[in-house]
Amino acid sequence: MGTRASPRVMTGVQTPGARGKHTLSRMRLALWCAPVVLLVGALAPPFATAARHHDWAAALQFTTFAVVVPGLVVIGAPWRLLGLGRAAAALSEARRRHPERARSVAITGVTLVAVTAWRTPPAVDFLARQGWAVALEALTLVASGVGLWLECAPSPPLAPRSPRPMRIAMATLVMWAIWVLAYAMGMSHGDWYPAYQHLAGHGLSLIADQEIAAGLTWGVTGCCFIPLSIWNLVEWLRSDDDADEEMHRLLREERRRAT
């Protein structure tokens, strides 16, 4: 006599584990699609047109490129969907064997330079006058942002190479750099970005535009980096020993013995 099929198989009912995997797969697909949609929306009219005339729109465009899109890309971990699963796994193994914290520091430095440079008055005025330059801004900010997030958050199969305290420090440092720039602009009573023309009695005033831009920059950046830092802090405090740090220590000792 043949074996009877499971009732779950016969009725087509998924097990809880299968349903969970299916739900997780759909969530990752949504997280992978979301940054693409946001990136296209920020680069295309009417939002791109508004960013050339209003500081609040330019600030929202900047935070989308620098913080939101990179974070969603890393959390969504689209490497297997892009056919890069094996390459990502090999890179993850290399990162584990050779942590090289100097590279993490270098990536943080590059991100700091990028976010600072694109929010200086000359750069923002250049973007307002030359619409094509926004593509260059998006490229540099997204690339540096993805590099930073890969150092601070897991993106299976890629894993961060630095211990959790260092991840918290890197995320906090970039967040504060963006906040300081926004604070300087928001507290300024002069025309921080001369390229934006504000006519009395028409639309937002100069001060209102800059204050809204500062508020959006603080809010969006904080909503992305604060949960990341808290999550790393909780995971660090939850375990007495950082598993990643212990593995890095063992690898360093192994290399010393080999030498």
C-alpha positions, 0 to 999 in steps of 0.5 A: 500500500502506498503511503498517504499524503499529509492532509496539509499537503493534500489540502494545499495548506501551508505550514506555519514555517512555510507561511513565515518564510513566504511572508519574510520573502514578500517583506524583503521584496517590498524593501528591495522595491521601495528604494527604487521607487523612492529614488525614481520619485526623488529624481523625476518631476514634480519633486525634482522641480520642487527641489530646485526652487524650495529648500524643504524639497531639496532637504527631503531629496538629500535625506532620501539619497543619503539615508533612506534609500541606502538603509532600505537597500541594506535591510532589504538585502537584494543580493540574491534577487540580483544574482549576487548571492554567491559573490555576497557570501564570498565577500562576507566570508572575506570580511569576517576573516579580515575585519580591518576596522581601518576600512570601516573608519575610512568608509565612515570618513567618505560618508561624512565628506559626501553628506557635508559637501552636498549640503554646503551653500555652493553645492546646493546652489549648484544643484538648484541651477544645474538640474542634471547634477542631482544625478551625481548627488544621488550616485555619490550619496547612495553609494557612500550610504550603502557602504556605511549601512553595510558596516552598521547593519546585517544584510544577509549574507553580508555581515558587519565587520565591526563590533557593535559599539563601533557601529553605534559610533559610526551611525551616530557620528554621521547622524550628528554631522547631518544634524549640525548642518541642518541646525546651522541652516535652520538657525540662520536668519539670512539667506543660507542658500542664495539660489532659492528666491523668496518673494515677500507675500508669495509662498513660504518665507525665507525663514519658514523654508529653512526651518521646515528643511531643518525639521525634515532633515532632523526627522528623517535622519533620526528616524533612520539612524536612531533605531539602528543605534538602539538595535545595536545597543540592545543586541550588544547589552543582551549578550555578555560577549560580542560573538563577532568581536570574539571571532575577530579576536580568534582570527587575529590570534590565528594569524599571529601564530601563523606568522 
